[in-house]
Amino acid sequence: MLEVRGIDAGYGDVQVLFSLSLDVYEKEIVTLLGSNGAGKTTTLRCISGVVPPRKGEVLFKGQSLSRAPAAERAGMGIALVPEGRELWSQLTVRENLELGAYHERARPRAKQNLDRVNALFPRLLERKSQVAGSLSGGEQQMCAIGRALMSEPSLLLLDEPSLGLAPIVVDQMFDVIRQLHAAGMTILLVEQNLAAALEIATRGYVIETGQVRLQGSAEQLRTNPKIRSAYLGL
């Protein structure tokens, strides 16, 4: 479904990614592992179109995304749930969700998709008239994921979905990710809770200083002595 081929990317004079390549196949959960600053978030931003690669190419379902801006990629079925949620804090929960269905492909089914999101996150239905900035961290993350689902994505990019959340809410988030995957969603996950990420992932890539250093099945990475020592504290 997704092919990232030798991309370089960065911000201003700072280069973050160096010839990075990876693949995500349909109906997989693939996780990106690495320390802070390794380039995981930049990788997701390149895929979603927020940061254009300086070199290399991103392909989605065999089609090059080189000329496709971020809004067009959302219409093609790529949705990013960014680190920090990035909700419109002065708009209500419902307004935030409805804005997720802005493109032509999803707009006709906005009502059905809203019902689906509310079934997945009943708390959002309870908070539908509340401004997003007044929600708890867990509720904001639910709203951010719900907004992404309103666009009917076939590829969901999740950037640190458990960041700053209480343990019980983290468990709820991973339950939701499992449900989405079981329903056929393809997911590329960046997650600080590496043990939990490897528990639900199909495969993973380890990124260090903007390059893929290791890759393999979740089980291979979980049992790799280097991963256990450097990232899992074992």
C-alpha positions in Angstrom: 0.0 0.0 0.0 2.7 2.5 1.0 6.3 2.7 -0.4 8.8 5.2 0.9 11.8 5.2 -1.4 15.1 6.8 -0.3 13.7 10.1 1.0 15.8 12.9 2.4 14.0 15.5 4.5 14.5 18.2 7.1 13.8 21.7 8.3 15.7 24.7 7.0 19.4 23.8 7.1 18.9 20.8 9.3 18.6 17.5 7.5 16.6 14.9 9.5 16.1 11.9 7.1 18.8 10.3 5.0 17.7 8.0 2.2 15.0 6.5 4.4 13.0 3.6 2.9 10.1 1.5 4.2 7.0 -0.4 3.1 3.6 -0.8 4.6 1.4 -3.5 3.2 -2.4 -3.5 3.3 -4.0 -4.4 6.6 -0.7 -4.3 8.5 0.2 -2.4 11.7 3.8 -1.3 11.2 5.5 0.6 14.0 8.5 3.0 13.8 10.9 2.7 16.7 13.7 5.0 17.8 14.8 7.6 20.2 13.5 11.2 20.3 14.9 13.1 17.3 15.5 10.0 15.3 13.2 11.2 12.5 10.0 9.2 13.2 7.6 12.2 13.2 9.3 13.7 10.1 8.7 10.4 8.3 5.0 10.6 9.0 4.9 14.3 7.9 6.6 13.4 4.6 4.0 10.7 4.0 1.1 12.9 4.8 2.5 15.8 2.8 3.1 18.3 5.6 6.9 18.2 4.9 8.0 17.7 1.3 11.0 15.3 0.8 14.1 16.9 -0.7 15.0 13.7 -2.4 13.3 10.3 -3.0 9.7 9.4 -3.5 6.6 8.3 -1.6 4.1 6.1 -3.4 0.6 5.2 -2.2 -1.2 2.3 -3.9 1.4 2.5 -6.6 0.8 6.2 -7.3 3.6 8.7 -6.7 2.6 11.5 -4.3 5.3 13.9 -5.4 2.8 16.4 -6.8 0.0 15.7 -4.3 -0.4 18.4 -1.5 -1.5 17.3 2.0 -5.1 18.0 1.4 -5.2 15.9 -1.8 -3.5 13.0 0.1 -6.3 13.1 2.7 -8.7 12.8 -0.1 -6.8 9.8 -1.4 -7.2 8.0 1.9 -4.1 9.0 4.1 -5.0 10.5 7.5 -2.4 11.7 10.1 -3.2 12.0 13.8 -0.4 14.3 14.8 1.6 14.3 18.0 -0.1 16.8 20.4 -3.5 16.3 18.7 -3.6 19.8 17.1 -7.3 20.2 17.5 -9.1 23.5 16.8 -9.4 24.3 20.5 -12.1 27.0 20.3 -14.4 24.8 18.2 -16.7 22.2 19.6 -16.0 18.5 19.5 -18.7 18.0 16.8 -17.2 20.8 14.7 -13.7 19.3 14.9 -15.1 16.0 13.8 -17.1 17.4 11.0 -14.1 19.2 9.6 -12.4 15.8 9.2 -14.9 15.1 6.5 -14.2 18.2 4.4 -13.1 16.5 1.2 -15.5 15.4 -1.5 -15.0 11.7 -1.1 -16.1 11.6 2.6 -18.5 14.4 2.7 -21.6 12.5 1.5 -21.2 9.9 4.3 -20.3 12.4 7.1 -23.4 11.5 9.1 -22.7 7.7 8.9 -19.0 8.3 9.8 -20.0 10.5 12.7 -22.2 7.8 14.0 -19.3 5.3 13.7 -16.9 7.6 15.6 -19.4 8.2 18.3 -19.9 4.4 18.7 -16.2 4.0 18.9 -15.8 6.9 21.4 -19.1 7.3 23.3 -17.4 10.1 25.4 -17.2 12.3 22.3 -21.0 12.1 21.9 -21.4 13.2 25.6 -19.0 16.1 24.9 -20.2 17.0 21.4 -21.1 20.6 22.3 -18.0 21.2 24.5 -15.1 23.2 23.1 -12.2 20.9 22.3 -9.7 22.9 24.3 -11.5 22.1 27.5 -11.3 18.3 27.1 -9.0 16.1 29.1 -5.9 14.8 27.3 -7.5 11.4 26.7 -10.7 13.0 25.3 -8.6 15.2 23.0 -6.8 12.2 21.6 -10.2 10.5 21.0 -11.3 13.6 19.1 -8.1 13.7 17.1 -8.4 10.0 16.1 -12.1 10.5 15.4 -11.4 13.5 13.2 -9.0 11.4 11.1 -11.6 8.6 10.8 -14.1 11.0 9.5 -12.0 11.2 6.3 -12.5 7.5 5.6 -8.8 6.7 5.5 -7.4 3.4 4.2 -4.0 4.3 5.8 -4.0 5.8 9.3 -0.8 7.5 10.6 -0.6 7.7 14.4 2.0 9.8 16.0 2.5 9.1 19.7 -1.2 8.4 20.5 -0.5 7.6 24.1 1.7 10.6 24.9 0.8 12.2 28.2 -2.2 10.0 28.9 -3.0 8.1 32.1 -2.3 4.3 32.0 -6.0 3.4 31.9 -6.6 5.7 28.9 -3.5 4.3 27.2 -5.1 0.8 27.4 -8.2 2.2 25.9 -6.3 3.8 23.0 -4.6 0.5 22.2 -7.9 -1.3 22.3 -9.2 1.2 19.7 -6.2 0.6 17.5 -6.8 -3.1 17.7 -10.4 -2.6 16.8 -9.5 -0.5 13.8 -7.0 -3.0 12.6 -9.5 -5.9 13.0 -11.9 -3.9 10.8 -9.3 -3.8 8.0 -7.5 -0.5 8.7 -3.8 -0.2 7.7 -1.8 1.6 10.4 1.6 3.2 10.6 2.3 3.8 14.3 4.9 5.9 16.1 4.6 5.2 19.8 6.8 5.9 22.9 5.4 2.8 24.6 7.6 0.5 22.6 6.5 -2.7 24.4 2.9 -2.0 23.7 3.6 -1.0 20.1 5.4 -4.3 19.4 2.6 -6.2 21.1 0.1 -5.1 18.5 2.3 -4.5 15.4 2.8 -6.8 12.5 6.3 -5.5 11.7 8.6 -2.6 12.7 11.5 -0.4 11.7 14.1 1.0 14.0 15.2 4.5 12.9 18.4 6.1 14.1 19.7 9.5 13.0 17.3 9.5 10.1 18.0 6.1 8.7 16.5 2.6 9.0 19.0 0.6 11.1 16.9 -2.5 11.8 13.7 -4.0 10.5 11.7 -7.2 11.1 8.6 -8.8 12.5 7.4 -7.5 15.8 8.5 -10.8 17.4 12.0 -10.5 15.9 12.4 -6.9 17.2 10.9 -7.7 20.6 13.5 -10.5 21.1 16.4 -8.7 19.6 19.0 -8.1 22.4 19.9 -4.6 21.0 16.2 -3.6 21.0 15.6 -5.1 24.5 18.6 -3.2 25.9 18.3 0.1 24.1 14.5 0.6 23.9 12.8 -1.8 26.2 15.1 -1.5 29.2 15.5 -5.3 29.5 
